Amino acid sequence: TMGYLRSILEEAEVPWQVGELGKIDVGGGGTIASEISVHNIDTVDMGVPVLSMHAPMEVTSKVDDYLLYKAMKALFASKKAKDY
């Protein structure tokens, strides 16, 4: 899954990085990715870094927001996504 995604992001010239959250093979975070992956569905959480998440004032970078848009556009436009 990551190799597939990485090839699309690199082709679109979108910088990316990987982070781990939680214990190995346990998962973590507040998304439904762990619930989806138990049904043998390849799952990757993607998002932008957020400063002070869940605080009254959250902060993100416009550049990060744009790059996520660019990544999603490349992902959904890719021929690979149609065949996957």
Rosetta constraint file for C-alpha pairs under 8 A:
AtomPair CA 1 CA 5 HARMONIC 6.24 0.50
AtomPair CA 1 CA 42 HARMONIC 6.29 0.50
AtomPair CA 1 CA 43 HARMONIC 7.40 0.50
AtomPair CA 1 CA 44 HARMONIC 7.51 0.50
AtomPair CA 2 CA 6 HARMONIC 5.75 0.50
AtomPair CA 2 CA 44 HARMONIC 7.58 0.50
AtomPair CA 3 CA 7 HARMONIC 6.18 0.50
AtomPair CA 4 CA 8 HARMONIC 6.69 0.50
AtomPair CA 5 CA 9 HARMONIC 6.27 0.50
AtomPair CA 5 CA 75 HARMONIC 7.60 0.50
AtomPair CA 6 CA 10 HARMONIC 6.00 0.50
AtomPair CA 7 CA 11 HARMONIC 6.06 0.50
AtomPair CA 8 CA 12 HARMONIC 6.23 0.50
AtomPair CA 8 CA 74 HARMONIC 6.73 0.50
AtomPair CA 8 CA 75 HARMONIC 6.39 0.50
AtomPair CA 8 CA 78 HARMONIC 7.32 0.50
AtomPair CA 9 CA 13 HARMONIC 6.04 0.50
AtomPair CA 9 CA 14 HARMONIC 5.11 0.50
AtomPair CA 9 CA 15 HARMONIC 7.18 0.50
AtomPair CA 9 CA 16 HARMONIC 7.53 0.50
AtomPair CA 9 CA 71 HARMONIC 6.20 0.50
AtomPair CA 9 CA 74 HARMONIC 7.23 0.50
AtomPair CA 9 CA 75 HARMONIC 7.69 0.50
AtomPair CA 10 CA 14 HARMONIC 5.95 0.50
AtomPair CA 10 CA 15 HARMONIC 7.29 0.50
AtomPair CA 12 CA 70 HARMONIC 7.87 0.50
AtomPair CA 12 CA 71 HARMONIC 7.38 0.50
AtomPair CA 12 CA 74 HARMONIC 6.37 0.50
AtomPair CA 14 CA 67 HARMONIC 6.43 0.50
AtomPair CA 14 CA 70 HARMONIC 7.21 0.50
AtomPair CA 14 CA 71 HARMONIC 6.37 0.50
AtomPair CA 15 CA 67 HARMONIC 7.82 0.50
AtomPair CA 21 CA 27 HARMONIC 6.82 0.50
AtomPair CA 21 CA 28 HARMONIC 5.78 0.50
AtomPair CA 21 CA 29 HARMONIC 6.58 0.50
AtomPair CA 22 CA 26 HARMONIC 6.86 0.50
AtomPair CA 22 CA 27 HARMONIC 5.30 0.50
AtomPair CA 22 CA 28 HARMONIC 4.62 0.50
AtomPair CA 22 CA 29 HARMONIC 7.11 0.50
AtomPair CA 23 CA 27 HARMONIC 6.00 0.50
AtomPair CA 23 CA 28 HARMONIC 7.23 0.50
AtomPair CA 27 CA 34 HARMONIC 6.33 0.50
AtomPair CA 28 CA 34 HARMONIC 7.66 0.50
AtomPair CA 31 CA 45 HARMONIC 7.89 0.50
AtomPair CA 32 CA 36 HARMONIC 6.33 0.50
AtomPair CA 33 CA 37 HARMONIC 6.04 0.50
AtomPair CA 33 CA 43 HARMONIC 6.14 0.50
AtomPair CA 33 CA 44 HARMONIC 7.14 0.50
AtomPair CA 33 CA 45 HARMONIC 6.76 0.50
AtomPair CA 34 CA 38 HARMONIC 6.49 0.50
AtomPair CA 35 CA 39 HARMONIC 7.54 0.50
AtomPair CA 36 CA 40 HARMONIC 7.56 0.50
AtomPair CA 36 CA 41 HARMONIC 6.24 0.50
AtomPair CA 36 CA 43 HARMONIC 7.11 0.50
AtomPair CA 37 CA 41 HARMONIC 4.99 0.50
AtomPair CA 37 CA 42 HARMONIC 6.19 0.50
AtomPair CA 37 CA 43 HARMONIC 5.89 0.50
AtomPair CA 47 CA 68 HARMONIC 6.87 0.50
AtomPair CA 48 CA 60 HARMONIC 7.26 0.50
AtomPair CA 48 CA 64 HARMONIC 5.87 0.50
AtomPair CA 48 CA 65 HARMONIC 6.52 0.50
AtomPair CA 48 CA 68 HARMONIC 6.88 0.50
AtomPair CA 49 CA 60 HARMONIC 6.49 0.50
AtomPair CA 49 CA 64 HARMONIC 7.58 0.50
AtomPair CA 50 CA 58 HARMONIC 6.57 0.50
AtomPair CA 50 CA 59 HARMONIC 5.71 0.50
AtomPair CA 50 CA 60 HARMONIC 5.11 0.50
AtomPair CA 51 CA 58 HARMONIC 5.82 0.50
AtomPair CA 51 CA 59 HARMONIC 5.04 0.50
AtomPair CA 51 CA 60 HARMONIC 6.46 0.50
AtomPair CA 52 CA 57 HARMONIC 7.05 0.50
AtomPair CA 52 CA 58 HARMONIC 5.19 0.50
AtomPair CA 52 CA 59 HARMONIC 6.76 0.50
AtomPair CA 53 CA 57 HARMONIC 7.99 0.50
AtomPair CA 53 CA 58 HARMONIC 5.46 0.50
AtomPair CA 53 CA 59 HARMONIC 7.79 0.50
AtomPair CA 54 CA 58 HARMONIC 6.94 0.50
AtomPair CA 60 CA 64 HARMONIC 7.17 0.50
AtomPair CA 60 CA 65 HARMONIC 7.32 0.50
AtomPair CA 61 CA 65 HARMONIC 6.28 0.50
AtomPair CA 62 CA 66 HARMONIC 6.09 0.50
AtomPair CA 63 CA 67 HARMONIC 6.12 0.50
AtomPair CA 64 CA 68 HARMONIC 6.20 0.50
AtomPair CA 65 CA 69 HARMONIC 6.38 0.50
AtomPair CA 66 CA 70 HARMONIC 6.16 0.50
AtomPair CA 67 CA 71 HARMONIC 6.02 0.50
AtomPair CA 68 CA 72 HARMONIC 6.12 0.50
AtomPair CA 69 CA 73 HARMONIC 6.08 0.50
AtomPair CA 70 CA 74 HARMONIC 6.17 0.50
AtomPair CA 71 CA 75 HARMONIC 6.07 0.50
AtomPair CA 72 CA 76 HARMONIC 6.12 0.50
AtomPair CA 73 CA 77 HARMONIC 5.98 0.50
AtomPair CA 74 CA 78 HARMONIC 5.89 0.50
AtomPair CA 75 CA 81 HARMONIC 6.54 0.50
AtomPair CA 76 CA 81 HARMONIC 6.12 0.50
AtomPair CA 76 CA 82 HARMONIC 7.93 0.50
AtomPair CA 77 CA 81 HARMONIC 7.25 0.50
AtomPair CA 78 CA 82 HARMONIC 7.04 0.50
AtomPair CA 79 CA 83 HARMONIC 6.64 0.50
AtomPair CA 80 CA 84 HARMONIC 5.95 0.50
